[in-house]
């Protein structure tokens, strides 16, 4: 996904950038759990800029797959990381010290419902976000390539 000399841009949101930096500096020993919930790092390619963008997300597991929610706190728009991976589904993922390339896709129908319930059990605020959102919040599966 990345070229050796490419710089990765962290989230412009201060607390997210701080979380990402702690995660990177400690290989997930700090930040691998964020407020008691498992977190990973995902790097997408900017759909307009072409630059690499990294952020931290809560995740769940579905077998070998990782599941993330594009909640954006229930705002009316999708988060930038989601819009980026919708344009280019090849992403880099870091879980703890492990780094790998994955292919992202949005799930729908019964699979979305089942994975949503699993993620809402991990982080119940997702249900609050969906209740206030004017969009269906995407459920994204990350599969190693």
MORA-V823263 format. One record per pair of residues at least 24 apart in sequence whose C-alpha atoms are under 6 Angstrom apart, sorted by the first residue. I is the first residue (numbers start at 1). J is the second residue. If there is no record, write none. Layout:
# MORA-V823263
<<I	J> <I	J>>
This chain:
# MORA-V823263
<<8	52> <8	53> <9	53> <10	53> <10	54> <11	55> <27	96> <27	97> <28	96> <32	96> <40	94> <40	95> <41	93> <41	94> <42	92> <42	93> <43	91> <43	92> <44	85> <44	91> <46	84> <47	84> <47	87> <65	142> <65	143> <66	141> <66	142> <67	140> <67	141> <68	140> <69	139> <70	137> <70	138> <71	137> <73	129> <74	129> <74	130> <74	132> <74	133> <75	133> <76	133> <76	134> <101	144> <101	145> <102	142> <102	143> <102	144> <102	145> <103	142> <103	143> <104	141> <104	142> <105	140> <105	141> <106	139> <106	140> <107	139>>
